[in-house]
Amino acid sequence: MVLIQPIDRLKIARVGGFVALTKPRIIELLLVTTVPTMIVAERGMPSLWLMVATVFGGTLAAGGANAINMYVDRDIDALMERTKKRPLVTGVVRPTEALVFALGLEVLAFVWLWSFVNLLSAVLALTACLFYVFVYSLWLKRRSRHNIVIGGAAGAVPVLIGWAAVTGSLDWAPIVLFAIIFYWTPPHFWALAIRYKDDYSAAEVPMLPSVTDLRTVAVRILGYTLVLWALTVVFSPVADMGSIYLVAALALGAIFTLLALGLLRAPTTQKAMRLFHYSITYITLLFGAMAVDQLVA
């Protein structure tokens, strides 16, 4: 029994390591946007099977992309306080294992979505992965201060996948949703990056807060927040949403803007983290309001 316990702990640690490669907390945030999008596309509740199939396939695709990202970033992760306990840094998972695992998830995601949802959803999921890996991770992240602005587009693809899963096509409504996530991502991420700007500097990653002053970052955050607020209002007539959504969009956007203004007036780490945490609440409540708006209509 004494000999078995250490082995069991090692197995548990390795399983946990493979799970960590997929960045589950990020996947949760991405999927928060997928199901409400499907409800809006359906103008009601889609079939349970379609939602499960889409969410499962999206989870596999996002998990695979995140694991490839960890494989690519394992050198700089070792230099950053926030990421030094990731499984490829600690050695719980070997690099080759991580890459094989990640590619396997992507293949499975494509086959699953094509088989049980539709080809368009599968292609969109694969495109998001390729963009995240090649455009963000391998090109922009270490070279440009615009890394998260452009690279963040990959995180906006789940709304397209959700819409395509229901309708088999895309139109202006999902494009506006894509833009909403696209413009939400920089304020969300830059707020967190303010806290870890020294980490990015140590790893020589030109994340905006590590290469410019906090006031400039705060101005950018406010600018993106205002565009985001406008886009959420534009979505109402484009998607023919009701008053529940519109009131929520106006109120939630107002709070976001006030927090961004507060950060601009006093650009501190504390205010940045407050905005970061609210940004998660914001996107959850906004998409929740979309779903409620359609379900009670």
C-alpha positions as CSV (number, residue, x, y, z in Angstrom):
1,M,0.0,0.0,0.0
2,V,2.9,2.3,0.8
3,L,4.4,1.7,-2.7
4,I,1.1,2.3,-4.5
5,Q,0.3,5.7,-3.0
6,P,3.1,7.6,-4.6
7,I,2.3,6.0,-8.0
8,D,-1.3,7.0,-7.7
9,R,-0.4,10.5,-6.8
10,L,1.9,10.7,-9.9
11,K,-1.0,9.5,-12.1
12,I,-3.4,12.0,-10.6
13,A,-0.8,14.8,-11.1
14,R,-0.3,13.8,-14.8
15,V,-4.1,13.7,-15.4
16,G,-4.4,17.1,-13.8
17,G,-1.5,18.3,-16.0
18,F,-3.2,17.2,-19.2
19,V,-6.4,18.9,-18.0
20,A,-4.4,22.1,-17.2
21,L,-3.0,22.1,-20.7
22,T,-6.5,22.9,-22.0
23,K,-6.9,26.0,-19.8
24,P,-10.3,25.1,-18.4
25,R,-11.1,28.5,-17.0
26,I,-10.6,30.1,-20.4
27,I,-12.8,27.4,-22.1
28,E,-15.6,28.2,-19.6
29,L,-15.5,31.8,-20.6
30,L,-15.6,30.9,-24.3
31,L,-18.6,28.5,-23.9
32,V,-20.5,31.1,-21.9
33,T,-20.9,32.9,-25.2
34,T,-21.8,29.9,-27.3
35,V,-25.0,28.6,-25.8
36,P,-26.7,32.1,-25.6
37,T,-25.7,32.7,-29.2
38,M,-27.4,29.4,-30.2
39,I,-30.6,30.5,-28.4
40,V,-30.6,33.8,-30.3
41,A,-30.0,32.0,-33.6
42,E,-32.9,29.6,-32.8
43,R,-35.2,32.3,-31.4
44,G,-35.8,29.9,-28.6
45,M,-34.2,26.8,-27.1
46,P,-32.3,24.6,-29.6
47,S,-32.4,20.8,-29.1
48,L,-30.5,19.6,-26.1
49,W,-28.4,17.3,-28.3
50,L,-27.3,20.1,-30.6
51,M,-26.2,22.2,-27.7
52,V,-24.3,19.3,-26.1
53,A,-22.7,18.3,-29.3
54,T,-21.7,21.9,-30.1
55,V,-20.4,22.6,-26.6
56,F,-18.4,19.4,-26.5
57,G,-16.9,19.9,-29.9
58,G,-16.1,23.5,-29.0
59,T,-14.5,22.4,-25.8
60,L,-12.2,19.9,-27.6
61,A,-11.2,22.5,-30.2
62,A,-10.5,25.2,-27.6
63,G,-8.7,22.8,-25.4
64,G,-6.5,21.6,-28.2
65,A,-5.6,25.2,-29.2
66,N,-4.8,26.1,-25.6
67,A,-2.6,23.1,-25.3
68,I,-0.6,23.9,-28.4
69,N,-0.3,27.5,-27.1
70,M,1.3,26.1,-23.9
71,Y,3.6,23.9,-26.0
72,V,4.8,27.0,-28.0
73,D,5.1,29.2,-24.9
74,R,6.8,26.7,-22.5
75,D,10.1,28.7,-22.6
76,I,8.6,32.0,-21.7
77,D,6.1,30.4,-19.2
78,A,9.2,29.3,-17.2
79,L,10.2,33.0,-16.9
80,M,6.9,34.3,-15.7
81,E,5.6,34.1,-12.1
82,R,2.0,33.6,-13.2
83,T,2.8,30.7,-15.5
84,K,5.8,29.0,-13.9
85,K,3.6,26.2,-12.4
86,R,2.2,25.1,-15.7
87,P,2.6,21.4,-16.5
88,L,5.2,21.8,-19.2
89,V,7.3,24.0,-17.0
90,T,7.1,21.7,-14.0
91,G,7.7,18.6,-16.1
92,V,4.5,16.9,-15.1
93,V,3.8,16.5,-18.9
94,R,6.5,16.2,-21.5
95,P,6.5,18.5,-24.6
96,T,6.0,15.7,-27.1
97,E,3.1,14.3,-25.0
98,A,1.5,17.7,-24.9
99,L,1.8,18.2,-28.6
100,V,0.3,14.8,-29.5
101,F,-2.5,15.4,-27.0
102,A,-3.3,18.8,-28.4
103,L,-3.3,17.6,-32.0
104,G,-5.4,14.7,-31.1
105,L,-8.0,17.0,-29.5
106,E,-8.1,19.1,-32.6
107,V,-8.6,16.1,-34.9
108,L,-11.3,14.8,-32.6
109,A,-13.0,18.2,-32.5
110,F,-13.1,18.5,-36.2
111,V,-14.5,15.0,-36.8
112,W,-17.0,15.4,-34.0
113,L,-18.4,18.8,-35.1
114,W,-18.5,17.6,-38.8
115,S,-20.3,14.4,-37.8
116,F,-22.7,15.7,-35.2
117,V,-23.1,19.4,-35.9
118,N,-22.2,20.5,-39.4
119,L,-19.1,21.1,-41.6
120,L,-19.2,24.9,-41.2
121,S,-18.9,24.7,-37.5
122,A,-16.0,22.3,-37.8
123,V,-14.2,24.5,-40.3
124,L,-14.7,27.6,-38.0
125,A,-13.3,25.7,-35.0
126,L,-10.2,24.6,-37.0
127,T,-9.7,28.1,-38.3
128,A,-9.8,29.6,-34.8
129,C,-7.2,27.1,-33.7
130,L,-4.9,27.8,-36.7
131,F,-5.3,31.6,-36.1
132,Y,-4.6,31.3,-32.4
133,V,-1.5,29.2,-32.9
134,F,0.1,30.7,-36.0
135,V,-1.0,34.3,-35.9
136,Y,-1.1,34.9,-32.2
137,S,1.2,32.4,-30.5
138,L,3.9,32.0,-33.1
139,W,3.9,35.5,-34.8
140,L,2.3,38.4,-32.9
141,K,2.7,37.5,-29.2
142,R,6.5,37.9,-29.1
143,R,6.8,40.6,-31.8
144,S,4.0,43.2,-31.5
145,R,2.2,45.3,-28.9
146,H,-0.9,44.6,-30.9
147,N,-0.7,40.9,-30.2
148,I,-3.8,40.5,-28.1
149,V,-5.8,43.0,-30.3
150,I,-5.4,40.9,-33.4
151,G,-4.8,37.5,-31.9
152,G,-7.8,37.9,-29.7
153,A,-10.0,37.3,-32.8
154,A,-9.6,33.6,-32.2
155,G,-11.6,33.9,-28.9
156,A,-14.5,35.5,-30.8
157,V,-15.0,32.5,-33.1
158,P,-17.1,30.5,-30.7
159,V,-20.1,32.8,-31.3
160,L,-19.8,32.1,-35.0
161,I,-19.6,28.4,-34.3
162,G,-22.7,28.6,-32.1
163,W,-24.7,30.5,-34.8
164,A,-23.5,28.2,-37.6
165,A,-24.5,25.1,-35.5
166,V,-28.1,26.3,-35.5
167,T,-28.5,27.9,-38.9
168,G,-25.8,26.3,-41.0
169,S,-24.8,29.7,-42.2
170,L,-23.6,33.2,-41.0
171,D,-25.1,36.6,-41.4
172,W,-24.8,40.1,-39.9
173,A,-26.0,39.2,-36.4
174,P,-23.2,36.7,-35.6
175,I,-20.7,39.1,-37.2
176,V,-21.7,41.8,-34.8
177,L,-21.4,39.3,-31.9
178,F,-17.9,38.4,-33.2
179,A,-17.1,42.1,-33.1
180,I,-18.4,42.4,-29.5
181,I,-16.0,39.7,-28.3
182,F,-13.2,41.1,-30.4
183,Y,-13.5,44.5,-28.8
184,W,-14.1,43.1,-25.3
185,T,-10.9,41.1,-25.3
186,P,-8.3,43.9,-25.2
187,P,-9.8,45.7,-22.2
188,H,-10.3,42.4,-20.4
189,F,-6.8,41.1,-21.1
190,W,-4.9,44.4,-20.7
191,A,-6.5,44.9,-17.3
192,L,-5.0,41.6,-16.2
193,A,-1.7,42.3,-17.9
194,I,-1.3,45.5,-15.9
195,R,-0.9,43.4,-12.8
196,Y,1.6,41.1,-14.5
197,K,3.5,43.6,-16.6
198,D,6.8,42.8,-14.9
199,D,6.3,39.1,-15.9
200,Y,5.8,40.1,-19.6
201,S,8.9,42.3,-19.4
202,A,11.0,39.5,-17.9
203,A,9.9,37.2,-20.7
204,E,10.4,40.0,-23.3
205,V,6.7,39.7,-24.5
206,P,5.6,43.1,-25.7
207,M,2.2,43.1,-24.0
208,L,0.9,46.7,-24.0
209,P,1.2,47.4,-20.3
210,S,4.9,46.2,-20.3
211,V,5.9,48.5,-23.2
212,T,4.1,51.7,-22.4
213,D,2.9,53.7,-19.4
214,L,-0.3,52.8,-17.6
215,R,-2.1,56.0,-18.6
216,T,-1.7,55.1,-22.3
217,V,-3.1,51.6,-21.5
218,A,-6.0,53.1,-19.7
219,V,-6.8,55.4,-22.6
220,R,-6.8,52.3,-25.0
221,I,-9.0,50.4,-22.6
222,L,-11.5,53.2,-22.4
223,G,-11.5,53.5,-26.2
224,Y,-12.2,49.8,-26.8
225,T,-14.8,49.9,-24.0
226,L,-16.8,52.6,-25.7
227,V,-16.7,50.8,-29.1
228,L,-17.8,47.6,-27.3
229,W,-20.7,49.5,-25.6
230,A,-21.8,50.8,-29.0
231,L,-21.6,47.4,-30.6
232,T,-23.8,45.8,-28.0
233,V,-26.4,48.4,-28.7
234,V,-26.1,48.0,-32.4
235,F,-26.7,44.3,-31.9
236,S,-30.2,44.9,-30.7
237,P,-31.7,46.1,-34.0
238,V,-29.5,43.9,-36.1
239,A,-30.7,40.7,-34.3
240,D,-34.1,42.1,-33.5
241,M,-33.6,41.8,-29.8
242,G,-36.1,42.8,-27.1
243,S,-36.1,45.3,-24.3
244,I,-34.5,42.9,-21.8
245,Y,-31.4,42.7,-23.8
246,L,-31.2,46.3,-24.7
247,V,-31.6,47.5,-21.1
248,A,-29.0,45.0,-19.9
249,A,-26.6,46.1,-22.7
250,L,-27.0,49.8,-21.8
251,A,-26.6,49.2,-18.0
252,L,-23.7,46.8,-18.2
253,G,-21.9,48.9,-20.7
254,A,-22.3,52.0,-18.5
255,I,-20.7,50.2,-15.5
256,F,-17.9,49.0,-17.7
257,T,-17.3,52.5,-19.0
258,L,-17.3,54.0,-15.5
259,L,-14.7,51.5,-14.4
260,A,-12.6,52.3,-17.4
261,L,-12.9,56.0,-16.6
262,G,-11.9,55.3,-13.0
263,L,-8.8,53.4,-14.2
264,L,-7.9,56.4,-16.5
265,R,-8.3,58.9,-13.6
266,A,-6.1,56.7,-11.3
267,P,-4.3,54.0,-13.2
268,T,-3.4,51.5,-10.5
269,T,-3.2,47.8,-10.3
270,Q,-6.1,47.6,-7.9
271,K,-8.4,49.5,-10.3
272,A,-7.2,47.4,-13.2
273,M,-8.0,44.1,-11.4
274,R,-11.4,45.5,-10.5
275,L,-12.1,46.1,-14.1
276,F,-10.7,42.7,-15.1
277,H,-13.0,40.9,-12.7
278,Y,-16.0,42.9,-13.8
279,S,-15.2,42.2,-17.5
280,I,-15.9,38.5,-16.8
281,T,-19.1,39.3,-15.0
282,Y,-20.0,41.7,-17.8
283,I,-19.7,39.2,-20.7
284,T,-21.5,36.5,-18.7
285,L,-24.5,38.8,-17.8
286,L,-24.6,40.3,-21.3
287,F,-24.9,36.9,-23.0
288,G,-27.2,35.7,-20.3
289,A,-29.5,38.6,-21.0
290,M,-29.5,37.6,-24.7
291,A,-30.7,34.2,-23.8
292,V,-33.3,35.4,-21.4
293,D,-34.6,38.0,-23.9
294,Q,-35.3,35.3,-26.4
295,L,-36.6,32.7,-24.0
296,V,-39.3,34.9,-22.5
297,A,-40.3,36.7,-25.7
